Amino acid sequence: MIFSTFGLLFAGLPWIRIRNRRKTEKQEKSTKSFFIPFGSVFAAVGLLMIKPLLADPLLKTQDAKTWNEVPATVVSSKVKSHDSDDGTTYSPYIAYRYNIGSTEYFGDRYTFIGESSSGYESKAEIIRRYPKNRKFTIYVNPENPAESVIHRNASGSLLLGLIPLIFCTIGFAIIIAGFRTKSASTPLNPEQAGKRIVTLKGKSPAAKAFGLTLFAGIWGGVVFLILKSDAPILFPIIFGLFGIAIAAGAIYAVLALFNPRPSAEITPGQIHPGTHVALRWRINGRAERIDELTVSLKCLKLTVETRRSGGKTTTTLVKTPIHETELMRSSEQHNIAQQAIRFTLPADQPASRPGNHDGIQWQLVFHGSIPQWPDLKEELPFLVYPQETNG
């Protein structure tokens, strides 16, 4: 009877593990199915807003530099108010007439982007400069005389074009986070355990370099627009300094693409706490550039922290080290270029656990110091299986 009970218990262990794994996969799939559509909405809204708020006004501003200067007369001018749920905003309204040949035209465009915003006094100041019957100069499209504008230069209102860029950036960041949710987990599949020698692979740095370079390019365009506008000097200073920091990060990431990178193998594939492991690696590329190489064994606990601030909820994946052992540190080139060592996985440490919710991840970390260049840092994850129970 006792043996039968234990037999049923151990027979049920795989099913329990499968249920836990399915539960974790379901949680990750649910998180992924939320992040990706949510981020797509943000990105789509940003892309739709870019044309009317940024692209069209910018193109019109550039095109208007070749428009003809034409005398005009103010017909009427006033401050318009616009009521909404968010409060009242104001915009200057200046109607004017002008003649092209024998044809009289009317216009009321002040700039290429709406000037409706809070602050009545600033709009009233504009209107005071354009009283009725005042004669002044406007700019007329030579290909379409009915199209005209009073203020053709880029104004501080073009800063509204930052809004769609922010939406796009947030949206794409959320989408990337959704895809990375699953990649951050460590599924306990039997593939590694069935191999005698396991090749360890790290993440390619190309995606990070591309993302930072793209973001730096977009932000550089934003800074250019601000510099071309008549925005207060504080705007180009703040956005410019932030742009320099982003550009520096992008340059650092691109330079890191040319670093030497390690390729490593471990034996055996089925590793448990207490297992003796053979590690062999080779540095691909110019290993002689590395002054010192450190190889460490790390065990990380993965947890998802949720923070609520007002009506906003943010989640962050936190990696907390629970064990770290330095396996080798050397400045000798023959040890850096390629080496084979043995180590024992601590018997008192936990096995790998899949998922980002209370997960456990094991990895080998290669850190190489390169003078006057981004350092080599490569994280190579591997699986540690639970101890087998003898029935």
SVG drawing of the C-alpha trace seen along z (x, -y; Angstrom):
<svg xmlns="http://www.w3.org/2000/svg" viewBox="-17 -100 67 102">
<polyline fill="none" stroke="black" stroke-width="0.4" points="0.0,0.0 2.8,-2.4 4.8,-1.6 1.6,-2.1 1.0,-5.5 4.6,-6.6 4.3,-5.2 1.2,-7.2 2.9,-10.3 6.0,-10.0 4.0,-9.1 2.0,-12.4 5.1,-14.6 5.6,-15.0 1.9,-16.0 2.3,-18.6 5.4,-20.0 3.5,-20.1 0.6,-21.9 3.0,-24.4 4.8,-24.9 1.5,-25.4 0.3,-27.8 3.5,-29.8 3.3,-29.7 -0.3,-30.8 0.7,-33.8 3.4,-34.8 1.1,-34.4 -1.5,-36.5 1.1,-39.2 2.4,-39.1 -1.1,-39.2 -1.7,-42.4 1.5,-44.2 1.7,-43.8 -1.9,-45.0 -1.6,-47.8 1.7,-48.9 0.4,-48.7 -2.4,-51.1 0.1,-53.6 2.3,-53.3 -0.6,-53.5 -2.0,-56.6 1.5,-58.2 1.9,-57.3 -1.5,-58.7 -0.7,-62.0 2.7,-62.5 1.2,-63.6 -1.1,-66.4 1.0,-67.6 4.5,-67.3 5.0,-66.2 2.4,-68.5 3.4,-71.7 7.1,-71.0 6.7,-70.5 4.5,-73.6 7.0,-75.6 9.8,-74.6 7.7,-75.1 6.6,-78.6 10.1,-79.9 9.7,-80.2 6.2,-81.9 5.7,-85.4 5.4,-88.4 2.1,-90.2 0.5,-93.2 -2.7,-92.5 -5.3,-94.4 -6.8,-93.2 -10.6,-92.7 -11.2,-91.6 -9.3,-90.2 -10.2,-88.6 -9.4,-86.0 -11.4,-82.8 -12.2,-80.6 -12.7,-76.8 -14.5,-75.0 -13.8,-71.3 -13.9,-68.9 -10.2,-69.8 -11.1,-73.5 -11.0,-76.6 -8.3,-77.2 -7.7,-80.3 -6.5,-81.0 -5.8,-84.2 -8.2,-84.8 -7.0,-87.3 -9.0,-87.6 -7.4,-89.6 -7.8,-90.4 -5.2,-90.7 -5.1,-91.0 -3.3,-88.9 -3.7,-90.7 -7.3,-91.8 -8.6,-89.0 -9.3,-89.6 -8.7,-86.8 -9.4,-86.3 -7.4,-84.3 -7.3,-83.7 -4.3,-81.4 -1.9,-82.7 0.5,-79.7 0.6,-76.2 -0.2,-74.6 -3.1,-75.5 -2.4,-78.1 -5.1,-77.0 -3.8,-76.6 -4.4,-77.9 -3.4,-81.5 -5.6,-84.3 -3.2,-87.1 -0.6,-85.8 -3.3,-85.5 -4.6,-88.9 -1.1,-90.3 -1.0,-88.9 -4.4,-90.4 -3.3,-93.8 -0.6,-93.8 -3.2,-93.2 -6.0,-95.8 -8.7,-96.2 -7.6,-98.0 -3.9,-97.5 -1.8,-96.9 0.9,-94.3 2.7,-91.6 1.6,-88.0 3.0,-85.0 1.1,-83.5 1.7,-80.2 2.6,-81.2 1.0,-77.9 -2.2,-78.4 -3.0,-82.1 -5.8,-81.2 -3.3,-79.7 -1.7,-82.2 -0.2,-82.5 0.8,-85.4 3.6,-83.7 5.5,-81.2 8.4,-80.3 8.4,-77.4 7.0,-78.4 7.0,-76.9 3.7,-75.2 5.7,-72.7 6.7,-71.3 3.2,-69.6 4.9,-67.3 6.8,-65.8 3.5,-64.2 3.2,-61.6 6.9,-60.8 6.5,-60.2 3.5,-58.0 5.4,-56.0 8.4,-55.5 6.3,-54.4 4.3,-52.1 7.3,-50.4 8.9,-50.1 5.8,-48.3 5.7,-46.0 9.4,-45.1 8.7,-44.4 5.9,-42.1 8.1,-40.0 10.9,-40.0 8.6,-38.7 8.8,-35.2 12.4,-35.3 13.4,-36.2 12.1,-32.9 14.0,-29.7 11.8,-26.7 12.9,-23.4 12.7,-21.5 14.6,-18.2 16.7,-19.4 19.8,-20.3 19.5,-17.2 19.7,-14.9 23.0,-16.2 26.5,-15.3 28.0,-18.6 25.9,-21.8 26.8,-24.9 25.8,-28.1 24.6,-31.1 24.1,-34.8 21.9,-37.5 23.0,-39.4 23.9,-43.0 22.7,-44.1 19.1,-44.7 20.1,-47.0 22.5,-48.9 19.8,-49.2 17.1,-50.4 19.4,-53.0 20.6,-54.3 17.0,-54.6 15.9,-56.4 18.9,-58.7 18.1,-59.6 14.5,-60.3 15.5,-62.4 18.1,-64.3 15.3,-65.2 13.2,-66.5 16.1,-68.7 16.6,-70.0 12.9,-71.1 13.2,-72.8 16.3,-74.7 14.6,-75.8 11.6,-77.0 11.3,-80.1 10.8,-78.0 12.3,-79.4 16.0,-78.7 15.3,-76.3 13.7,-73.7 16.7,-73.2 19.1,-73.0 17.0,-70.3 16.2,-68.3 19.8,-68.8 21.5,-67.5 19.2,-64.5 19.9,-63.9 23.6,-63.9 23.2,-61.3 21.1,-59.1 23.7,-59.5 26.5,-58.6 24.6,-55.4 24.0,-54.6 27.7,-55.0 28.7,-52.9 26.3,-50.1 27.5,-50.2 31.2,-50.0 30.3,-47.0 29.2,-45.2 32.8,-44.9 33.9,-43.3 35.4,-39.8 32.7,-37.4 33.0,-34.1 31.6,-30.8 31.3,-28.2 30.5,-24.6 29.5,-22.7 29.5,-19.0 27.3,-17.3 24.0,-18.6 22.0,-17.2 23.2,-19.4 21.9,-19.3 22.9,-21.1 26.2,-19.4 27.1,-18.3 30.8,-18.6 30.8,-20.6 33.4,-20.9 33.5,-24.3 35.4,-25.2 35.4,-28.5 37.0,-30.3 37.1,-34.0 36.1,-34.7 37.7,-37.8 40.7,-39.8 41.1,-38.3 44.4,-40.1 42.5,-43.4 41.2,-42.1 43.5,-43.1 41.7,-41.0 39.0,-38.4 36.7,-37.3 34.4,-34.3 31.7,-34.1 28.9,-31.7 25.6,-33.4 22.2,-32.4 19.5,-35.0 16.0,-35.2 13.5,-36.7 10.6,-38.6 8.1,-41.0 7.5,-44.2 4.2,-46.0 4.0,-49.7 0.9,-51.8 1.0,-55.6 -2.3,-57.2 -4.1,-55.5 -0.9,-54.3 0.5,-50.8 4.0,-49.8 5.7,-46.4 9.4,-45.8 11.4,-42.6 13.9,-42.5 16.9,-40.2 18.3,-39.6 21.6,-37.7 21.3,-34.9 24.6,-33.3 27.8,-34.3 31.2,-32.5 34.2,-33.8 35.5,-30.8 38.5,-32.5 40.3,-35.8 43.3,-36.2 45.3,-38.7 47.4,-36.0 46.5,-35.9 46.8,-32.1 44.1,-31.9 41.9,-34.5 41.8,-33.3 40.7,-29.8 40.6,-27.8 39.0,-24.7 38.2,-24.6 36.1,-22.5 33.7,-23.7 31.1,-22.2 27.6,-23.7 26.8,-24.4 24.6,-21.7 22.8,-24.1 21.5,-26.3 18.1,-25.9 17.5,-24.5 16.3,-26.5 12.7,-27.6 10.8,-28.8 9.1,-32.1 9.5,-35.7 7.2,-35.2 9.5,-33.9 11.8,-32.3 15.4,-31.1 18.0,-31.6 21.6,-30.3 24.2,-31.8 27.9,-32.1 29.1,-35.7 32.2,-36.7 33.5,-40.1 36.5,-41.4 38.3,-44.7 39.2,-46.4 41.2,-49.7 39.5,-52.8 36.6,-50.7 33.4,-49.3 34.1,-46.3 33.0,-42.8 30.1,-41.5 28.3,-38.3 25.7,-36.4 25.3,-32.8 22.2,-31.1 22.0,-27.4 19.6,-25.0 20.1,-23.4 17.6,-20.5 16.1,-19.5 17.7,-16.6 16.2,-13.3 14.4,-11.5 15.1,-7.8 11.9,-5.9"/>
</svg>
